[in-house]
Amino acid sequence: MHLRYSYRIYPTAGQRSALVSTFGCARVVYNDALAARKQARKDGRPLSQEH
């Protein structure tokens, strides 16, 4: 069984600014990691770097 909850938030102006900044940074990190993974795959490197 899967449950799903929906919540609506009403952040203040300061909180909105902090959320925009946080999600913007997360988006940049994700996109950079994805680009690095794609380049590694293109170069034929293994999927993980476990030692």
N, C-alpha and C positions, 0 to 999 in steps of 0.2 A: 504494500500500500504506500502510495506517495502522498504526502501532505504538502500543501503550498499555502504560504501566508503572504498577504500583501499589506504593506504599511506605507503610509504617506507621511512624509516629513515636511516640516516647514522651517527650514533653517533661517537664521538671522542673516543680515547682510555680511557680517564678519565670517559666519560659518559657511555661507555660500562661497565666499572668496577662498577660504581654506580648502573647501571641497574641490573647487575648480583647480587649484594649485596641486592638490594631492593626486587627483585623477589625471591631470596633465602629466605629472611626473611619472605616474604608473604607466601611462600610455607610451611615453618615450622609452622607458626601460623595457617594456614588452616588445615594442617595435625593434629596438636595438638587439634584443636577445633573439628575436625571430630572424632578423637579417644575419646575425652571426651564425645561427643554426643552418640557414639556407646556404650560406657561403661554405660552411664546413661540409655540408652534404655535397655541394658542387665540387669541392676539393677532394672528396672521397675519404674524409676523415670519419672515424667511428661516431656513433650516435652519443656515446657517453665518454666522459674522461675519468672514469673510476680507476683508482690506483690500488 
